[in-house]
Amino acid sequence: MSRTFDDLVAEAGSAPVDGWDFSWLAGRATEERPSWGYQRLLKERLAAASAALDIQTGGGEVLAGAAPLPPTMAATEAWPPNVAMATRLLHPLGAVVVADPEEPPLPFADGAFDLVTSRHPATVWWTEIARVLRPGGGYFAQHVGPATVFELVEYFLGPQPEEIRRRRHPDDESAAAEAAGLRVVDLRAERLRMEFRDIGAVVYFLRKVVWTVPGFTVDAYRDRLRDLHERISHQGPFVAHSSRFLIEARKPGRR
């Protein structure tokens, strides 16, 4: 017997959403992964670094999975529950976790790091990244690209203007990095299929990735959620597409 709309929504509404672990969605939603394999490449770059900084580390899961870490390793995070999770996970690996708002300045000296990394930063302050990098140092990251999951965004919010759809475009980010004095040495982008197989998966995703539908609550969108539940029940998974790009930039000079 299939589970009811109310059961699925109640379960997803009470699930914990701290950290950046999406294992709750196993069997309920899928997302293709970029072909480049960010964590594997991150591990290679960390192995060659002496001092590194991971910006907006979330719960620290991605960084921890790329261990061993350099002799000097710092990570920043703004959301208090994630700061606590990252501290528990990363301290035993030798990393210092700094509670820091997602706005400049970064709480580090000029030229403090030879590597700065980030996976899916909400904001990117290129001048600050350039400032804390040593000459010859590099920024290596995977960013969320433009119009990501917009099938879901527009289902709830309606059609979005072109300037909103273009936000986070890799060409714009690359230009901003160059304007800050960095030289972009690698830039790759992909759009990747996502499937939401029940309405609980949608609710959980929107609670966790809060910028998808700002201000989302079940009560505010109950009618749209119920309609989407019926659609999934009769037509199969709701399909959307994520947008990801890999960017690597270097600060001119020698280490």
N, C-alpha and C positions, 0 to 999 in steps of 0.2 A: 504494500500500500504506500503510495507516495505521501510525503510529508506535506503538511498544510503550509500555506503562506505564513500564518501567524507563528507556527512552530519554527520555521526557518528564520524568520526575522528576529524572533525573540532570542534564538540561539546566537545568531551573529551579533545582535545588539549587546549581548553580555560577554562576548569573548574579549579577552585582554588584547590591546593593540599597542602595547609598549614595544620598543625596539624596532628592528627592521627585518624580522623573521616572518616569512609568509607561509610557513609550513601548515598553518591552520587551513589554508586553501587547497591542500593536497586532495585530489580527486574531485574538487569542486570548481577549480579554475586553472587555466594553463596560460603560460606566456612563453613564446619563443625567446631564446637567448641570443644575443649578438654573436656573430661568428668569430669575433676576435678573442673572446675569453678574457674578460677584464681581470678577474682575480688571478689567473695564471700569469698574465703580464705584469700585474702589480707585484706579485711575489718575486719575479725576476728583477724588477727595479729596486725593490726594498733590499734585496740581497747585495746590490752594488752601492747602497747608500750608507753614509756614516751618520747622518742626522736627517730625520724626515718628519713631516707634519701631515696628518690626515685631517682635512677640514670637514666639519659636519659629519662626523663618523657614525651618527645614529646610535645603535646599541653596540657598535664595535664589531659586529659579526663579520663583515667583509674583511676588515683589517686583520682580525684574529685569524681568519682563514688563510691569510697570506704570510703568516709567520714562517720562519723566525724573523724578528724585527731588528732594525739597525740598533747600534749601541745607544743612540739618542733617538727616542721616538715620542712624539707628542700627538695628541688628538684633541680636537675641539668639538663641542656639542652644546646646543642651546636648550633643548627640552629636558627639564629636570629628570623625568623618569628614564630617559635615554642616557643621561649623564651617569645615573646610578648603575644602569645595566652595563654601560661601557667600562666603567671603573672596575666592576667585578670581573669582567671578562679580560680586560687589557692589562690591568696592573700586574697580574701574575706573569705576563709576557714581557714586562719591562717598559710598558708605555705609561706616560703620564696623561691623564684626561683632564682637560681644562674646560670648565663651564664658561661659555663665551657666547654672547648674543651674535646673531647672524648679520652683523654689520661692522664696518671698520671702526677702529683699527684692530688688527689681530694683536694679541697680547704677547708679541715676541719682537726681539731686536732685529734690526736690519741685517740681512745676510745670515740669518740663524740656521738655515736649512739648505741642504743640497738637493732635496726632493720634497715637493708638496703634492699631495694626492687628494682625490675626492671621488666618491661615487654618488651620483645624483644629488649634487648640491642644490639647495633651493635658491640660493643667490650666489653670484660669483663676483668678487671684488678683485678685479685683475691688478689694479695698482698695488693692493696689499700683497697679493701673491708675488708680484715682481719684487716688492720691497724686502720680503723675508727670505727670498731666494739668494743664495750666493752666486756670484758670477760663474757661469757654466752650469748652474743648477737647472733643474727641470720641473715642470708641472705635468702630471699625468693623471687623467681623469676620464670617467665615463659620465656624460651629462644626459639628462632628459632633453629630447629634442622638441621641435614644434608640433603642435596639434596632437599631442600624445593622448590616447584614450578619448579622442574627441567624439567618437560615436556615443560614448557614455555621457560625456559632458553635455553634448547637444540634445541627448534624449531628455535630460533633466532641465537644462537651461535654455534650450532652443538654439537656433543658428547663431554662431559667433562671428563678429566682424573679422576681416582679413588681418588687421593689425594684432588681434588677439591670437589668431591662428598662427601667425608668423613668430611669435615670441619664442626665444631660445633657439633661433635658427643657427645652425653651425657656422654659416658664413658670417653672421653678425658677431657671434662669439669669437671667431677667429680674428675678425677685424679689431675687436675690443682688446684682445690679447696683444696684438701687434701694436696698438696704440699705447699700451702700457709699457712697451719696450721689450716684449718677449717675441721670439721667433717661432712660429708654428711649424713643427717638423712632421706632424702626422695628423690627419683629420679624416675620419671615416664615419659614415652614417648609414643606418638601416631602419626600416619599419618592420615591425614584428607582430605576428598574429597573437591575439589574446582571445580566450573563450571563457565566459562566465556560465556555468552549467546549472546554477540555481540562484534564487534571489538572495539567499544567505551570503553567497560569495560576493554579490554586488554590495550588499550592506556592509560587510566586513571591509571590503576594499575602500569604500567611500569613507568609512570611519577612520581607516588607517592612513590613507593618502588624502589628507584633509583638503589639499588645494585643488583636487579634481572638481568637486562641487562645493565651493566655500559655504560654510554654515550648514552643511548637510545634517539633518536629523531624520529619523524614521517618521516622526509625526508630521514634519513639514512636507514630506514627499510620499506619504503613505499611498495616496491614490496612484501616483505614477509607478511606485514600486509594485503595487498589486497588478496593474496592467502589464508590467514587465514580467512578473511572475507567470501570468497567464500566457504571455507570448513565449517564454522559455518552455513552459509545460507543453505547449502545442507545436512549437516550431523548432525546438532544440536550442543549443547554446546561443547566447548573445555574443556576437563577434565584434571585437574592437581591435585597434592596432596601437601598439606603443611605438614611440620614436626615441631612438638612442643614438648618441654619437660619441666616438672616442676622440679625444684631443690630447696632443702632447706638444708642449712648447718649451723652449729653452731661453734662459737669460744669457745674453752675450757675455763673452769673457771666458777666462780660464778659472778652474777650481784652484 
